[in-house]
Amino acid sequence: MTVRTWVVGAGGLVGSAVARTPGLRAFPSAKIPWGTDHAPEVLGEELERFADWIGDDDWGIVWAAGAGMMLTTQADLDLELSVFESFCARLPGRLPQGRGGLYLVSSAGGVYAGSAHPPFDSATPPRPLNAYGRMKLAQEELAVETLASRIPVSIGRLSNVYGPGQDVFKQQGLVTQLALSALLNRPATIFAPLPTLRDYIYVDDAARLVVSDIGRMTRLDEPRVTRRVVSSGRAASIAELIAIVGRISGRTFPVIHRLADGPYFLDLRLQASDQVSSGQVTPLEAGVGLVVQDLVRQLADGRLAELV
């Protein structure tokens, strides 16, 4: 069954992967002017269009928007949260007629940074340590408080998502940045201890799990809140990831280890929710290979000329 779905943030790594995943028909939304005062207004207009486009069909809304990162300023995070709050306040008054719900893309690394006793799962009490994590948790709470009495709400706490197509100019995504360093033979600067453990999930795997939850929400007879950890279930240290990138690319590259101001959360192992079972996720080595291949193509056709 194909579910008509509005992917808010379809231009990003996760959003674009969700929009192209089989099982949904993506709503052709207008471009949202993120970072401006006009964003809430345009989102409201697109919500009207979306509800008309749905008719009586099953539907889903995936909120995958947001440029927030660990180093994003508090002012930008506050703006991001206020836009989401405005959207949640408007949604109950313009719900489509069919069955459906909201899927919020959240961050496992953000909300579990200070939690105790890894590996963490959906039952672990969240304890964010920085402004980014607090903003993601605030989004979760807003979605539940505003919408959970009306429609199903799914919250996906995603681990470190990586894959082809990540914006190399934003200096984010450790897998992509390491692969780029290897291919350009330039130093990779690491700001965390090398034993730091993280879970890396290939973007198409994460998207498939999101789409699975969208379909599940259309089969519910009453509102329900579901929280899931979306991860590969495999933890890798930064040192191991550096070795994998070097091995896959066939190149060694210098590493500059420059510790940023703490606090550091060294062990962020995750216990994937029951959606993920053995054999359903892309092995890290295979995923790194796909990232390397994509970057080689981009370098060959000149799309990364300003980095060379």
PLY file of the C-alpha trace (Angstrom):
ply
format ascii 1.0
element vertex 308
property float x
property float y
property float z
element edge 307
property int vertex1
property int vertex2
end_header
0.00 0.00 0.00
1.29 3.45 -0.94
0.77 6.19 1.63
0.53 9.80 0.55
3.21 11.52 2.60
4.52 15.02 3.11
8.21 14.89 3.90
9.01 18.22 5.54
12.72 18.64 4.92
12.86 16.54 1.76
16.01 18.35 0.67
18.13 16.90 3.47
19.96 13.61 3.68
17.26 11.75 5.64
14.28 13.53 4.12
15.35 12.91 0.54
15.93 9.22 1.26
12.48 8.90 2.86
10.85 10.64 -0.10
12.35 8.15 -2.59
11.63 5.01 -0.54
9.01 2.60 -1.94
5.79 2.57 0.07
4.93 6.25 -0.08
3.92 8.85 -2.60
5.67 12.11 -1.79
3.67 15.34 -1.68
5.11 17.94 -4.12
5.60 20.66 -1.53
6.71 24.18 -2.36
10.13 25.27 -1.13
10.05 26.33 2.52
12.06 29.50 3.34
13.85 28.02 6.35
15.58 30.45 8.65
13.17 33.30 7.88
10.04 34.69 9.52
8.03 33.47 6.53
8.61 29.76 7.17
5.55 29.23 9.47
3.27 31.01 7.00
4.45 28.96 4.03
4.18 25.74 6.04
0.59 26.68 6.88
-0.22 27.25 3.22
1.37 23.93 2.28
-0.60 22.16 5.01
-3.82 23.39 3.35
-2.61 22.09 0.00
-1.57 18.78 1.54
-4.96 18.20 3.17
-6.70 18.87 -0.16
-4.23 16.59 -1.98
-4.92 13.73 0.46
-8.71 13.67 0.16
-9.89 10.52 1.96
-6.64 8.58 1.47
-4.26 7.37 4.17
-1.51 9.86 4.88
1.67 10.63 6.77
3.73 13.67 7.66
7.44 13.20 8.28
9.18 16.10 10.02
12.78 15.68 8.90
13.52 19.40 8.69
16.24 21.21 10.56
19.77 22.35 10.03
20.62 22.02 13.71
23.88 20.34 14.72
25.91 20.06 17.90
27.57 23.43 17.18
24.46 25.32 16.03
23.85 28.57 17.89
21.14 28.81 20.52
19.33 31.50 18.49
19.10 29.23 15.43
17.92 26.29 17.56
15.26 28.49 19.18
14.02 29.52 15.73
13.92 25.90 14.59
11.89 24.93 17.65
9.46 27.84 17.25
8.73 26.88 13.62
7.96 23.31 14.67
5.79 24.56 17.54
3.79 26.73 15.15
3.29 23.78 12.80
2.12 21.48 15.60
-0.34 24.12 16.81
-1.81 24.50 13.31
-2.02 20.81 12.37
-5.03 19.77 14.55
-7.20 22.35 12.81
-6.43 21.02 9.33
-6.07 17.26 9.70
-6.65 15.26 6.53
-9.76 13.06 6.57
-8.09 9.67 6.17
-5.99 7.77 8.70
-2.46 8.86 9.32
-0.01 10.44 11.73
3.15 12.45 12.32
6.64 10.96 12.29
9.26 13.13 14.01
12.90 12.50 13.13
14.82 12.98 16.38
18.41 12.32 17.43
19.63 9.47 19.61
23.01 11.15 20.03
21.32 14.36 21.09
18.85 13.03 23.64
20.98 10.22 25.16
24.28 12.11 25.45
24.16 12.14 29.25
22.11 8.99 29.84
23.45 6.19 31.99
24.13 2.51 31.33
24.57 1.96 27.58
23.46 0.47 25.30
20.48 2.82 25.20
17.04 1.84 23.95
13.63 3.50 23.61
12.96 2.98 27.34
16.16 4.76 28.44
15.42 8.09 30.15
16.83 10.81 27.89
19.38 13.23 29.31
20.68 15.72 26.74
23.92 17.52 27.56
23.89 20.36 25.04
21.52 22.85 23.42
21.01 20.70 20.30
19.93 17.68 22.35
17.63 19.79 24.51
15.99 21.20 21.38
15.38 17.72 19.93
13.84 16.56 23.20
11.68 19.70 23.31
10.43 18.86 19.80
9.47 15.38 20.98
7.58 16.79 23.95
5.79 19.35 21.77
4.63 16.69 19.33
3.27 14.51 22.12
1.60 17.33 24.06
0.00 18.95 21.02
-0.95 16.02 18.81
-1.01 12.71 20.67
-4.66 13.02 21.68
-5.69 13.46 18.03
-3.40 11.36 15.83
-0.67 8.72 16.12
2.77 10.18 16.79
5.96 8.25 16.04
9.32 9.48 17.28
12.39 8.00 15.67
15.60 8.59 17.60
18.08 8.10 14.79
21.72 7.20 15.33
24.47 8.77 13.18
22.99 8.67 9.67
25.43 8.61 6.76
25.34 7.97 3.05
25.86 9.44 -0.43
24.55 12.94 -0.93
25.54 14.45 2.41
26.38 18.14 2.11
30.18 18.18 2.16
30.28 21.95 2.55
28.61 21.91 5.98
31.49 20.06 7.64
29.13 17.46 9.08
28.91 13.71 8.82
32.07 12.01 10.04
31.97 9.20 7.47
31.70 11.66 4.57
34.36 14.00 5.95
36.83 11.17 6.54
36.23 9.78 3.05
36.75 13.23 1.55
40.01 13.64 3.46
41.23 10.30 2.13
40.36 11.11 -1.47
41.84 14.62 -1.34
44.87 13.53 0.72
44.23 16.25 3.25
44.25 16.09 7.05
41.10 15.02 8.89
40.55 16.98 12.08
38.94 14.97 14.89
37.43 16.85 17.83
36.55 13.87 20.06
38.58 11.08 21.67
39.41 8.26 19.24
37.82 5.53 21.45
34.45 7.33 21.22
31.76 4.80 20.29
28.90 5.70 17.94
26.31 3.78 15.95
26.32 4.54 12.20
23.24 3.67 10.12
23.12 3.86 6.34
20.58 6.46 5.21
18.46 4.13 3.05
18.12 1.71 5.97
16.94 4.52 8.24
14.50 5.72 5.59
13.04 2.25 5.12
12.36 2.00 8.86
10.71 5.43 8.87
8.43 4.45 5.99
7.53 1.21 7.79
6.32 3.26 10.74
4.28 5.54 8.49
2.42 2.52 7.17
1.90 1.24 10.70
0.31 4.52 11.79
-2.31 4.27 9.03
-3.45 0.92 10.44
-4.06 2.17 13.99
-7.64 2.64 15.15
-6.76 5.21 17.80
-3.96 7.66 18.61
-0.77 6.21 20.06
2.73 7.47 20.82
5.60 5.25 19.68
9.26 5.91 20.37
11.92 3.90 18.56
15.69 3.83 18.40
16.60 3.66 14.71
20.14 2.30 14.53
22.29 -0.39 13.00
22.91 -2.06 16.33
26.68 -1.98 15.73
28.95 0.46 17.55
32.24 1.57 16.03
34.92 3.76 17.55
36.29 6.77 15.69
39.62 4.96 15.41
37.89 1.95 13.82
36.01 4.21 11.41
39.25 5.90 10.34
40.75 2.47 9.63
37.68 1.36 7.63
37.75 4.50 5.47
41.47 4.05 4.81
41.01 0.40 3.89
38.00 0.99 1.61
39.52 4.02 -0.15
42.94 2.38 -0.41
44.57 5.51 0.95
46.14 6.62 4.18
45.56 10.18 5.33
46.82 12.33 8.19
44.64 12.83 11.24
44.82 15.92 13.44
43.46 15.20 16.91
42.22 18.46 18.41
39.97 17.95 21.43
37.21 20.51 21.67
35.86 21.67 25.00
33.84 18.89 26.72
31.78 17.29 27.97
32.43 14.11 26.01
30.06 11.17 25.86
32.38 8.33 24.96
29.96 5.40 24.90
26.80 5.91 22.87
26.01 2.32 22.00
22.38 1.82 21.01
19.98 -1.09 21.19
17.93 -0.96 18.01
14.16 -1.30 18.32
12.45 -4.47 17.12
12.19 -3.16 13.55
15.84 -4.00 13.00
16.96 -7.61 12.86
20.04 -9.37 11.61
20.62 -8.95 7.89
18.34 -5.94 7.44
20.97 -3.22 7.66
23.84 -2.29 5.38
27.20 -3.30 6.89
29.34 -0.30 7.78
32.11 -1.34 5.38
29.62 -1.57 2.48
28.06 1.78 3.33
31.45 3.48 3.52
32.23 2.02 0.10
29.08 3.60 -1.35
30.03 6.98 0.14
33.53 6.75 -1.32
32.17 5.80 -4.76
29.76 8.75 -4.70
32.49 11.21 -3.76
34.74 9.85 -6.52
31.94 10.52 -9.04
31.41 14.04 -7.70
35.13 14.81 -7.91
35.32 13.40 -11.44
32.47 15.52 -12.79
33.64 18.71 -11.09
30.89 19.13 -8.52
33.50 19.43 -5.75
35.95 21.57 -7.69
36.09 24.29 -5.03
37.34 21.75 -2.49
40.24 20.54 -4.60
0 1
1 2
2 3
3 4
4 5
5 6
6 7
7 8
8 9
9 10
10 11
11 12
12 13
13 14
14 15
15 16
16 17
17 18
18 19
19 20
20 21
21 22
22 23
23 24
24 25
25 26
26 27
27 28
28 29
29 30
30 31
31 32
32 33
33 34
34 35
35 36
36 37
37 38
38 39
39 40
40 41
41 42
42 43
43 44
44 45
45 46
46 47
47 48
48 49
49 50
50 51
51 52
52 53
53 54
54 55
55 56
56 57
57 58
58 59
59 60
60 61
61 62
62 63
63 64
64 65
65 66
66 67
67 68
68 69
69 70
70 71
71 72
72 73
73 74
74 75
75 76
76 77
77 78
78 79
79 80
80 81
81 82
82 83
83 84
84 85
85 86
86 87
87 88
88 89
89 90
90 91
91 92
92 93
93 94
94 95
95 96
96 97
97 98
98 99
99 100
100 101
101 102
102 103
103 104
104 105
105 106
106 107
107 108
108 109
109 110
110 111
111 112
112 113
113 114
114 115
115 116
116 117
117 118
118 119
119 120
120 121
121 122
122 123
123 124
124 125
125 126
126 127
127 128
128 129
129 130
130 131
131 132
132 133
133 134
134 135
135 136
136 137
137 138
138 139
139 140
140 141
141 142
142 143
143 144
144 145
145 146
146 147
147 148
148 149
149 150
150 151
151 152
152 153
153 154
154 155
155 156
156 157
157 158
158 159
159 160
160 161
161 162
162 163
163 164
164 165
165 166
166 167
167 168
168 169
169 170
170 171
171 172
172 173
173 174
174 175
175 176
176 177
177 178
178 179
179 180
180 181
181 182
182 183
183 184
184 185
185 186
186 187
187 188
188 189
189 190
190 191
191 192
192 193
193 194
194 195
195 196
196 197
197 198
198 199
199 200
200 201
201 202
202 203
203 204
204 205
205 206
206 207
207 208
208 209
209 210
210 211
211 212
212 213
213 214
214 215
215 216
216 217
217 218
218 219
219 220
220 221
221 222
222 223
223 224
224 225
225 226
226 227
227 228
228 229
229 230
230 231
231 232
232 233
233 234
234 235
235 236
236 237
237 238
238 239
239 240
240 241
241 242
242 243
243 244
244 245
245 246
246 247
247 248
248 249
249 250
250 251
251 252
252 253
253 254
254 255
255 256
256 257
257 258
258 259
259 260
260 261
261 262
262 263
263 264
264 265
265 266
266 267
267 268
268 269
269 270
270 271
271 272
272 273
273 274
274 275
275 276
276 277
277 278
278 279
279 280
280 281
281 282
282 283
283 284
284 285
285 286
286 287
287 288
288 289
289 290
290 291
291 292
292 293
293 294
294 295
295 296
296 297
297 298
298 299
299 300
300 301
301 302
302 303
303 304
304 305
305 306
306 307
